[in-house]
Amino acid sequence: MSVDRQWLIDALTDALETLSETVERLEDERLDAEEVMLDDLANVYAKLNFAVNTAETGPAAIDTTDHDQLIQWPECMPFDREEDIVQIS
């Protein structure tokens, strides 16, 4: 696997900023925690999925991949490696 390092940093930084904003909103007692979780936290997951799904292709993925595919749960997580499964068994 060849990862576009700077692209991954940028995508994860975006996810981190969104997570930070989500935590701030959860700390605001005036806001409904369930609504924040369902809306804001879902956005964090989408951004993390985007980071994984575009790690190899980098910015070109935006022009070549359907938006829903960019933010969906990755088909194969990069840390789901065969040697890890063997060691656990």
N, CA, C and O atoms as a GROMACS GRO file, in nm:
protein
  356
    1MET      N    1   0.084  -0.117   0.000
    1MET     CA    2   0.000   0.000   0.000
    1MET      C    3   0.089   0.124   0.000
    1MET      O    4   0.184   0.134   0.078
    2SER      N    5   0.058   0.215  -0.087
    2SER     CA    6   0.130   0.341  -0.094
    2SER      C    7   0.035   0.454  -0.054
    2SER      O    8  -0.063   0.480  -0.124
    3VAL      N    9   0.064   0.518   0.057
    3VAL     CA   10  -0.024   0.621   0.112
    3VAL      C   11   0.030   0.759   0.078
    3VAL      O   12   0.149   0.786   0.090
    4ASP      N   13  -0.061   0.846   0.034
    4ASP     CA   14  -0.028   0.986   0.012
    4ASP      C   15  -0.025   1.053   0.150
    4ASP      O   16  -0.129   1.094   0.203
    5ARG      N   17   0.093   1.063   0.207
    5ARG     CA   18   0.110   1.107   0.346
    5ARG      C   19   0.045   1.243   0.372
    5ARG      O   20  -0.033   1.257   0.467
    6GLN      N   21   0.076   1.343   0.290
    6GLN     CA   22   0.023   1.477   0.316
    6GLN      C   23  -0.128   1.480   0.304
    6GLN      O   24  -0.196   1.547   0.382
    7TRP      N   25  -0.181   1.407   0.207
    7TRP     CA   26  -0.327   1.401   0.191
    7TRP      C   27  -0.390   1.337   0.314
    7TRP      O   28  -0.492   1.385   0.364
    8LEU      N   29  -0.332   1.230   0.364
    8LEU     CA   30  -0.385   1.163   0.482
    8LEU      C   31  -0.378   1.255   0.604
    8LEU      O   32  -0.472   1.260   0.683
    9ILE      N   33  -0.269   1.328   0.618
    9ILE     CA   34  -0.258   1.425   0.728
    9ILE      C   35  -0.369   1.529   0.718
    9ILE      O   36  -0.434   1.560   0.818
   10ASP      N   37  -0.390   1.582   0.598
   10ASP     CA   38  -0.492   1.683   0.579
   10ASP      C   39  -0.632   1.629   0.608
   10ASP      O   40  -0.713   1.695   0.672
   11ALA      N   41  -0.660   1.508   0.560
   11ALA     CA   42  -0.792   1.448   0.582
   11ALA      C   43  -0.815   1.418   0.729
   11ALA      O   44  -0.924   1.440   0.781
   12LEU      N   45  -0.713   1.367   0.798
   12LEU     CA   46  -0.728   1.338   0.940
   12LEU      C   47  -0.736   1.465   1.024
   12LEU      O   48  -0.805   1.468   1.126
   13THR      N   49  -0.667   1.569   0.982
   13THR     CA   50  -0.677   1.698   1.051
   13THR      C   51  -0.819   1.752   1.041
   13THR      O   52  -0.873   1.806   1.138
   14ASP      N   53  -0.880   1.737   0.924
   14ASP     CA   54  -1.019   1.778   0.906
   14ASP      C   55  -1.111   1.699   0.999
   14ASP      O   56  -1.200   1.757   1.061
   15ALA      N   57  -1.090   1.569   1.007
   15ALA     CA   58  -1.170   1.484   1.097
   15ALA      C   59  -1.148   1.525   1.243
   15ALA      O   60  -1.243   1.529   1.321
   16LEU      N   61  -1.024   1.554   1.279
   16LEU     CA   62  -0.992   1.595   1.415
   16LEU      C   63  -1.061   1.726   1.453
   16LEU      O   64  -1.115   1.740   1.563
   17GLU      N   65  -1.060   1.821   1.361
   17GLU     CA   66  -1.128   1.949   1.385
   17GLU      C   67  -1.277   1.928   1.404
   17GLU      O   68  -1.339   1.991   1.490
   18THR      N   69  -1.335   1.841   1.325
   18THR     CA   70  -1.478   1.811   1.336
   18THR      C   71  -1.508   1.740   1.468
   18THR      O   72  -1.609   1.768   1.531
   19LEU      N   73  -1.420   1.649   1.509
   19LEU     CA   74  -1.438   1.582   1.638
   19LEU      C   75  -1.430   1.683   1.752
   19LEU      O   76  -1.509   1.676   1.846
   20SER      N   77  -1.336   1.774   1.745
   20SER     CA   78  -1.321   1.876   1.848
   20SER      C   79  -1.446   1.962   1.858
   20SER      O   80  -1.493   1.992   1.968
   21GLU      N   81  -1.501   2.001   1.744
   21GLU     CA   82  -1.624   2.080   1.742
   21GLU      C   83  -1.740   1.998   1.800
   21GLU      O   84  -1.827   2.053   1.868
   22THR      N   85  -1.742   1.869   1.774
   22THR     CA   86  -1.847   1.782   1.827
   22THR      C   87  -1.839   1.776   1.979
   22THR      O   88  -1.941   1.783   2.047
   23VAL      N   89  -1.719   1.763   2.032
   23VAL     CA   90  -1.701   1.760   2.177
   23VAL      C   91  -1.747   1.892   2.238
   23VAL      O   92  -1.814   1.894   2.342
   24GLU      N   93  -1.710   2.002   2.176
   24GLU     CA   94  -1.753   2.133   2.225
   24GLU      C   95  -1.906   2.142   2.227
   24GLU      O   96  -1.963   2.195   2.323
   25ARG      N   97  -1.970   2.092   2.123
   25ARG     CA   98  -2.117   2.096   2.119
   25ARG      C   99  -2.177   2.005   2.226
   25ARG      O  100  -2.281   2.038   2.284
   26LEU      N  101  -2.114   1.892   2.252
   26LEU     CA  102  -2.164   1.803   2.358
   26LEU      C  103  -2.150   1.867   2.496
   26LEU      O  104  -2.231   1.842   2.585
   27GLU      N  105  -2.049   1.948   2.514
   27GLU     CA  106  -2.028   2.016   2.641
   27GLU      C  107  -2.130   2.128   2.665
   27GLU      O  108  -2.146   2.174   2.778
   28ASP      N  109  -2.197   2.171   2.560
   28ASP     CA  110  -2.300   2.275   2.571
   28ASP      C  111  -2.430   2.210   2.618
   28ASP      O  112  -2.497   2.142   2.541
   29GLU      N  113  -2.463   2.232   2.743
   29GLU     CA  114  -2.580   2.168   2.805
   29GLU      C  115  -2.711   2.206   2.736
   29GLU      O  116  -2.811   2.136   2.751
   30ARG      N  117  -2.712   2.315   2.662
   30ARG     CA  118  -2.835   2.358   2.594
   30ARG      C  119  -2.868   2.270   2.474
   30ARG      O  120  -2.982   2.269   2.429
   31LEU      N  121  -2.769   2.197   2.423
   31LEU     CA  122  -2.790   2.114   2.305
   31LEU      C  123  -2.825   1.972   2.345
   31LEU      O  124  -2.778   1.921   2.446
   32ASP      N  125  -2.908   1.909   2.266
   32ASP     CA  126  -2.948   1.771   2.290
   32ASP      C  127  -2.834   1.677   2.252
   32ASP      O  128  -2.790   1.675   2.137
   33ALA      N  129  -2.787   1.599   2.349
   33ALA     CA  130  -2.672   1.511   2.327
   33ALA      C  131  -2.700   1.408   2.218
   33ALA      O  132  -2.611   1.377   2.138
   34GLU      N  133  -2.821   1.355   2.214
   34GLU     CA  134  -2.853   1.254   2.112
   34GLU      C  135  -2.849   1.315   1.972
   34GLU      O  136  -2.801   1.252   1.878
   35GLU      N  137  -2.900   1.436   1.960
   35GLU     CA  138  -2.898   1.503   1.829
   35GLU      C  139  -2.754   1.530   1.785
   35GLU      O  140  -2.720   1.512   1.668
   36VAL      N  141  -2.670   1.574   1.878
   36VAL     CA  142  -2.529   1.599   1.845
   36VAL      C  143  -2.464   1.468   1.802
   36VAL      O  144  -2.389   1.465   1.704
   37MET      N  145  -2.491   1.360   1.875
   37MET     CA  146  -2.432   1.232   1.840
   37MET      C  147  -2.475   1.188   1.700
   37MET      O  148  -2.392   1.147   1.619
   38LEU      N  149  -2.605   1.196   1.674
   38LEU     CA  150  -2.656   1.147   1.546
   38LEU      C  151  -2.610   1.232   1.427
   38LEU      O  152  -2.585   1.179   1.319
   39ASP      N  153  -2.599   1.361   1.448
   39ASP     CA  154  -2.560   1.449   1.337
   39ASP      C  155  -2.409   1.470   1.330
   39ASP      O  156  -2.345   1.438   1.230
   40ASP      N  157  -2.353   1.525   1.437
   40ASP     CA  158  -2.213   1.565   1.436
   40ASP      C  159  -2.118   1.445   1.436
   40ASP      O  160  -2.020   1.443   1.362
   41LEU      N  161  -2.147   1.347   1.520
   41LEU     CA  162  -2.058   1.231   1.528
   41LEU      C  163  -2.062   1.149   1.400
   41LEU      O  164  -1.961   1.090   1.359
   42ALA      N  165  -2.178   1.145   1.336
   42ALA     CA  166  -2.187   1.077   1.206
   42ALA      C  167  -2.095   1.145   1.104
   42ALA      O  168  -2.034   1.079   1.020
   43ASN      N  169  -2.084   1.275   1.114
   43ASN     CA  170  -1.996   1.351   1.025
   43ASN      C  171  -1.849   1.318   1.052
   43ASN      O  172  -1.769   1.310   0.960
   44VAL      N  173  -1.814   1.298   1.179
   44VAL     CA  174  -1.677   1.259   1.214
   44VAL      C  175  -1.644   1.125   1.150
   44VAL      O  176  -1.538   1.109   1.089
   45TYR      N  177  -1.736   1.027   1.163
   45TYR     CA  178  -1.713   0.896   1.102
   45TYR      C  179  -1.697   0.908   0.951
   45TYR      O  180  -1.611   0.842   0.892
   46ALA      N  181  -1.779   0.989   0.888
   46ALA     CA  182  -1.770   1.007   0.743
   46ALA      C  183  -1.632   1.062   0.705
   46ALA      O  184  -1.573   1.020   0.605
   47LYS      N  185  -1.582   1.156   0.784
   47LYS     CA  186  -1.450   1.214   0.754
   47LYS      C  187  -1.337   1.114   0.777
   47LYS      O  188  -1.239   1.113   0.702
   48LEU      N  189  -1.350   1.030   0.880
   48LEU     CA  190  -1.250   0.926   0.902
   48LEU      C  191  -1.254   0.824   0.788
   48LEU      O  192  -1.150   0.781   0.739
   49ASN      N  193  -1.374   0.784   0.747
   49ASN     CA  194  -1.388   0.692   0.634
   49ASN      C  195  -1.327   0.753   0.509
   49ASN      O  196  -1.259   0.684   0.433
   50PHE      N  197  -1.352   0.882   0.487
   50PHE     CA  198  -1.296   0.953   0.372
   50PHE      C  199  -1.143   0.945   0.376
   50PHE      O  200  -1.080   0.921   0.273
   51ALA      N  201  -1.085   0.965   0.492
   51ALA     CA  202  -0.939   0.961   0.505
   51ALA      C  203  -0.885   0.824   0.464
   51ALA      O  204  -0.787   0.815   0.391
   52VAL      N  205  -0.950   0.718   0.512
   52VAL     CA  206  -0.904   0.582   0.479
   52VAL      C  207  -0.929   0.552   0.330
   52VAL      O  208  -0.841   0.499   0.262
   53ASN      N  209  -1.048   0.587   0.282
   53ASN     CA  210  -1.085   0.553   0.144
   53ASN      C  211  -1.004   0.628   0.039
   53ASN      O  212  -0.996   0.584  -0.075
   54THR      N  213  -0.944   0.740   0.076
   54THR     CA  214  -0.868   0.819  -0.021
   54THR      C  215  -0.718   0.821   0.009
   54THR      O  216  -0.642   0.891  -0.057
   55ALA      N  217  -0.675   0.744   0.107
   55ALA     CA  218  -0.535   0.748   0.150
   55ALA      C  219  -0.438   0.716   0.037
   55ALA      O  220  -0.331   0.777   0.028
   56GLU      N  221  -0.474   0.623  -0.048
   56GLU     CA  222  -0.384   0.585  -0.158
   56GLU      C  223  -0.398   0.675  -0.279
   56GLU      O  224  -0.299   0.711  -0.342
   57THR      N  225  -0.520   0.712  -0.313
   57THR     CA  226  -0.543   0.790  -0.435
   57THR      C  227  -0.524   0.939  -0.415
   57THR      O  228  -0.500   1.012  -0.511
   58GLY      N  229  -0.533   0.986  -0.291
   58GLY     CA  230  -0.514   1.127  -0.263
   58GLY      C  231  -0.625   1.212  -0.322
   58GLY      O  232  -0.738   1.164  -0.337
   59PRO      N  233  -0.595   1.336  -0.356
   59PRO     CA  234  -0.698   1.428  -0.402
   59PRO      C  235  -0.767   1.384  -0.531
   59PRO      O  236  -0.879   1.428  -0.559
   60ALA      N  237  -0.704   1.299  -0.609
   60ALA     CA  238  -0.766   1.251  -0.733
   60ALA      C  239  -0.896   1.176  -0.706
   60ALA      O  240  -0.983   1.168  -0.792
   61ALA      N  241  -0.909   1.120  -0.587
   61ALA     CA  242  -1.029   1.044  -0.552
   61ALA      C  243  -1.154   1.130  -0.560
   61ALA      O  244  -1.262   1.080  -0.592
   62ILE      N  245  -1.142   1.257  -0.531
   62ILE     CA  246  -1.257   1.347  -0.534
   62ILE      C  247  -1.319   1.352  -0.672
   62ILE      O  248  -1.441   1.360  -0.686
   63ASP      N  249  -1.236   1.347  -0.776
   63ASP     CA  250  -1.285   1.355  -0.914
   63ASP      C  251  -1.317   1.219  -0.974
   63ASP      O  252  -1.386   1.212  -1.076
   64THR      N  253  -1.269   1.112  -0.914
   64THR     CA  254  -1.284   0.981  -0.976
   64THR      C  255  -1.374   0.885  -0.900
   64THR      O  256  -1.404   0.776  -0.948
   65THR      N  257  -1.416   0.923  -0.780
   65THR     CA  258  -1.493   0.831  -0.696
   65THR      C  259  -1.624   0.896  -0.654
   65THR      O  260  -1.628   1.015  -0.622
   66ASP      N  261  -1.731   0.817  -0.655
   66ASP     CA  262  -1.862   0.863  -0.612
   66ASP      C  263  -1.856   0.909  -0.466
   66ASP      O  264  -1.789   0.848  -0.383
   67HIS      N  265  -1.926   1.017  -0.436
   67HIS     CA  266  -1.924   1.074  -0.301
   67HIS      C  267  -1.963   0.971  -0.194
   67HIS      O  268  -1.899   0.964  -0.090
   68ASP      N  269  -2.065   0.893  -0.221
   68ASP     CA  270  -2.108   0.792  -0.122
   68ASP      C  271  -1.998   0.690  -0.096
   68ASP      O  272  -1.983   0.644   0.017
   69GLN      N  273  -1.923   0.654  -0.198
   69GLN     CA  274  -1.812   0.560  -0.180
   69GLN      C  275  -1.698   0.623  -0.100
   69GLN      O  276  -1.629   0.554  -0.026
   70LEU      N  277  -1.681   0.752  -0.116
   70LEU     CA  278  -1.574   0.821  -0.043
   70LEU      C  279  -1.596   0.818   0.108
   70LEU      O  280  -1.501   0.810   0.184
   71ILE      N  281  -1.723   0.826   0.151
   71ILE     CA  282  -1.750   0.838   0.294
   71ILE      C  283  -1.806   0.710   0.357
   71ILE      O  284  -1.833   0.707   0.477
   72GLN      N  285  -1.824   0.605   0.277
   72GLN     CA  286  -1.878   0.480   0.334
   72GLN      C  287  -1.772   0.408   0.415
   72GLN      O  288  -1.652   0.434   0.401
   73TRP      N  289  -1.818   0.316   0.500
   73TRP     CA  290  -1.726   0.234   0.579
   73TRP      C  291  -1.633   0.163   0.482
   73TRP      O  292  -1.682   0.100   0.388
   74PRO      N  293  -1.502   0.170   0.500
   74PRO     CA  294  -1.408   0.109   0.407
   74PRO      C  295  -1.431  -0.043   0.393
   74PRO      O  296  -1.457  -0.112   0.491
   75GLU      N  297  -1.421  -0.090   0.270
   75GLU     CA  298  -1.436  -0.234   0.244
   75GLU      C  299  -1.331  -0.313   0.321
   75GLU      O  300  -1.360  -0.421   0.374
   76CYS      N  301  -1.212  -0.260   0.326
   76CYS     CA  302  -1.103  -0.329   0.395
   76CYS      C  303  -1.024  -0.223   0.472
   76CYS      O  304  -0.968  -0.130   0.413
   77MET      N  305  -1.023  -0.237   0.602
   77MET     CA  306  -0.947  -0.142   0.682
   77MET      C  307  -0.798  -0.173   0.665
   77MET      O  308  -0.760  -0.290   0.661
   78PRO      N  309  -0.715  -0.071   0.656
   78PRO     CA  310  -0.572  -0.094   0.632
   78PRO      C  311  -0.504  -0.170   0.745
   78PRO      O  312  -0.399  -0.230   0.725
   79PHE      N  313  -0.563  -0.167   0.863
   79PHE     CA  314  -0.500  -0.237   0.975
   79PHE      C  315  -0.556  -0.378   0.992
   79PHE      O  316  -0.517  -0.446   1.087
   80ASP      N  317  -0.645  -0.422   0.904
   80ASP     CA  318  -0.693  -0.561   0.903
   80ASP      C  319  -0.598  -0.642   0.814
   80ASP      O  320  -0.628  -0.669   0.698
   81ARG      N  321  -0.485  -0.679   0.871
   81ARG     CA  322  -0.385  -0.750   0.793
   81ARG      C  323  -0.381  -0.896   0.833
   81ARG      O  324  -0.404  -0.931   0.949
   82GLU      N  325  -0.352  -0.980   0.738
   82GLU     CA  326  -0.350  -1.125   0.758
   82GLU      C  327  -0.256  -1.166   0.872
   82GLU      O  328  -0.291  -1.252   0.953
   83GLU      N  329  -0.137  -1.105   0.879
   83GLU     CA  330  -0.042  -1.144   0.983
   83GLU      C  331  -0.093  -1.110   1.122
   83GLU      O  332  -0.059  -1.178   1.219
   84ASP      N  333  -0.174  -1.004   1.134
   84ASP     CA  334  -0.233  -0.970   1.263
   84ASP      C  335  -0.334  -1.075   1.305
   84ASP      O  336  -0.342  -1.111   1.423
   85ILE      N  337  -0.411  -1.124   1.210
   85ILE     CA  338  -0.512  -1.226   1.240
   85ILE      C  339  -0.445  -1.355   1.285
   85ILE      O  340  -0.492  -1.420   1.378
   86VAL      N  341  -0.336  -1.392   1.219
   86VAL     CA  342  -0.263  -1.514   1.255
   86VAL      C  343  -0.207  -1.503   1.396
   86VAL      O  344  -0.212  -1.600   1.471
   87GLN      N  345  -0.154  -1.387   1.435
   87GLN     CA  346  -0.094  -1.369   1.566
   87GLN      C  347  -0.200  -1.377   1.676
   87GLN      O  348  -0.171  -1.425   1.786
   88ILE      N  349  -0.321  -1.331   1.649
   88ILE     CA  350  -0.428  -1.334   1.747
   88ILE      C  351  -0.478  -1.474   1.770
   88ILE      O  352  -0.519  -1.508   1.882
   89SER      N  353  -0.477  -1.557   1.666
   89SER     CA  354  -0.532  -1.692   1.675
   89SER      C  355  -0.458  -1.782   1.769
   89SER      O  356  -0.495  -1.899   1.785
   0.00000   0.00000   0.00000
